[in-house]
Amino acid sequence: MSQLNAIQNADCQFYIGATTNQQTAFNGAHYPLTEVATGASLGSIKLSSQDDTNAAITRAHNAQASWAATSFATRAAVIRRFAQQLEHNADLIHAWNARECGSILPKSQWELKACIDQAYMSADLTLQPSGEIFPSSIPGRDNRWIRVPVGVVGVISPWNFPLLLSLRSVLPALALGNSVVLKPDLHSSVCGGVLIAELLQTAGLPDGVCELVLGGGDRGQQLVEHPSVNMIAFTGSTAVGRTIGEHCGRTLKKSSLELGGNNAYIVCDDADLVSAASCGAWGSFLHQGQICMQSGRHIVSNHVLDAYVETLAQRARNLVTGNPFTEQAHLGPLINDRQADRVMRLIEESVAMGAEIVCGGTRNGRFISATVIRNVTPDMPIYKEEIFGPVAPVIGFDSDADAIALANNTDYGLSAAIHSSNPVRANAMAQAIHAGMVHINDQTVNNEYQVPFGGMKSSGNSGRFGGPANLDEFTARKWISSMANGIQYPF
């Protein structure tokens, strides 16, 4: 019985094999799977041991050359069939996204649709030109500069968008002839790992081309340090990303790091406040704020601050928390108790320093109500730290220069948004903000699979996912020159 069929039984034990045919169990410890909203048991998985991980990397290394040698049509066909498998298994995916990761259904539906679109886009990458021709100063020489696969790509993905943030690296890497070793976060082992591996096999991906490793930071470190892994694509915290970047730098290993954010959401005095509040609520409260692009700092003109705060608070008061697997809700649970504790600490410490809770600020287990806080200052934890919870801190500004200074007053540089009815003004501000993505009259949580995505400063290492950026991100460049006849040199 395949792993995909097995995981539909919530009481089963989980064993992941080297291939579906072998069904060889991992040799690591048992890890309990629990429903994030209730703590109920969903079964267990066995984690990858150190030897399991080494074996997976070896299989991926051995399979890569033959996969790269397949025709572009073959690789594209596998990825298109995988997109169809995603569609056919939508209910299963949504159930695990809700139970394992706390995703409400509309969020999970959007995530799945984005993954399907991304799969078809990745299949099209196989059709793109593989190189360029350059002139030569040597008569008769042909200079070609071609793209070649990196080799084995280690993908380390987070739990908040478990399917999307795994597949945005896995699929283009496969399309361009690489093999992959995927290690999802433990919190999303099934949705971000098991399901992907099983559906790729069902789609006809050859054995070894995408290997699965399950475990914590030790398995991730093993991927980073293994000499047969040629690239690391990591999405996660800045602290972990720095450590990965340090090792990859020392070993000259390619890396693509998409890290944290503390994103500025600017509302000017000429903004449409109804739209601004709607976008602000979405940017701060979507998926309980557990998004690296969360609107983490609402920087609002003092001329409209009171009106904006009240309009935003009205929307926040209407948002309902609940178990996304059993009931309709706007906000599900935070991923674990530790994260819920951290968010409440940021709120409480900032209130002790003078911030005022306008609405929300309450907790029931892992559920935290949508919270709007005003009278925030730059020295407060709720302003300085990435929140990753359903909180909208509001700080005022007097001039555009003040707003830009506040927006840039952070180590992060992932996303930002500006609301203004004056496009010239908004574009000038966008140019001055140190962020990899700036959205005018919209919110900060934006992702389009065909547009390069990534941050600046401590939000990443200038790597980009999406669209044409994938061609350079998941390949290396090689110069091949050729002559019809040999050259006679002076010696």
Phi, psi and omega in degrees: 000134183288158178300326180299317178291322183296321187286352176287344176265109187292346182262001185279164169272148184254123175232125181252127182261171175298323172217166178298325183290320183284321182052042179279129184286146168294160186248009179275191183286159172287141177234121182286137174261126181233150175285124189295330183284327188240342187081004181292148180287137174246013184109206179205163174234160169259134183276165178281133172279175176299318179293321177302317183293316177300319180294320179297318178296319179297317178298318179295319179298316182290332183273344191295315186297317181290325176295317179297332182279350177291159181290157177300326181294323179294312180297318180297320182296319178299315183290325176293320177295325176297318177302320178294323177295322175301314179298316184292335183251028185301315183297319178297316180297315181297322180297315180289326178295324178288310188284320184276325189239357177076024183276131172288159187300313180301323177294316179295322178295317177298316182299315180295317179300318179297323180291320178296313177301317182295325179296316180292323176297318180294322176301323179289339177300331181294343182269354186283156177304140184263002179181186181224158177248131181245149176291165180228147174278353179261119180303132177085358180273138174252122180251116176244136177243104191247158172270137175229154178300149175292321182132245176262123179254120173272121181250119178245113190242156182267181186264344192285320169237075196296323181283309186296314187281349166277310189287336180293342173257318184300311188291311177296326178298315178294317182302326185266014170095007177273160162261164189225141165243115185259126173236100177283166172297148180303325181294341183233038184301321182279304186293323183263000183220292185302311181300317181297312182298317181294316183289328174294320177295317178299327180284353176101013177293130182299153179303139175089344185284328171229106180261149181249133173237130180244129179165188183262210185297331180294323178288324175297317178298323178297319176299314183298321188270347186290130184293340180274354174268118188267345181206147173241125171250109187240134170236123182170206187287154178296323181298313179291321180300322177298317180297316178297315180299322179298315181292316180297325177295317181295324183262004180057037178266137180294143178217148173230111189243116174247114195244204189284178179206153171225082202273135182277136178234101189263130177240112182277170183289345178256017182283154168283106189290331177295312178294318182298319180291322178297311179296321181295320178294316179298314183294331182265329190250347178304133182051042177059024180075009185271061184220136181298335180267010180311141172288093190269340180221109178273107184257107196237136176304133179299339179291334183235012188299312182298316181294319180294315181301316181293319179295318178295318181295323177301317178293319182296321181295337181276353184274131185254135174266152178177172178287113186291346180276335186242348184210160176283134181206155173273324182235130173267197180280157167288160193295328179200173182295323182299318180291322177296319177299318183295316180297316180295326176297317178300319179295309186295318179295322180289322176297321178297336179268001175120354177292155183239127175281118178277318175205159179079215181080011181252156183226140172225096185067238178268002180265126176239131182290154177299125192238131173244129182234133177241183184058035180276145177236159185297343182270359182277146179302325182293340176267321189279328189258151171294127190277307184057044177202170188280068184228134177242095176281137183241130177229144183267159174218158182256329183222165178299323179297321177297317181298316180295319179297318178295317180299321183274358182277064180197155175284343184272162178202053184270291187225160175204164176216151181224132175247120179200147176275357181253104184296327179295315178299313183296318180293324177297319177293319180300321179296330186270349182274133182273079179214150182287340181217130178228130184241126182263129182056043178208190180248177190276343185268081182234139177208123173234125190301336184268358182249131178303137189233133176167172187241182177241177174053229183277010177265003178163176182250034179073008171291155181223136173253145171108143173055218183295340179298331180299329182299319179276329185293321188250022173224166169245166181249141181226135176263123175239119175250150180215148177233142177294325180226153181292153179266143173262112179268166183300336178211000000 
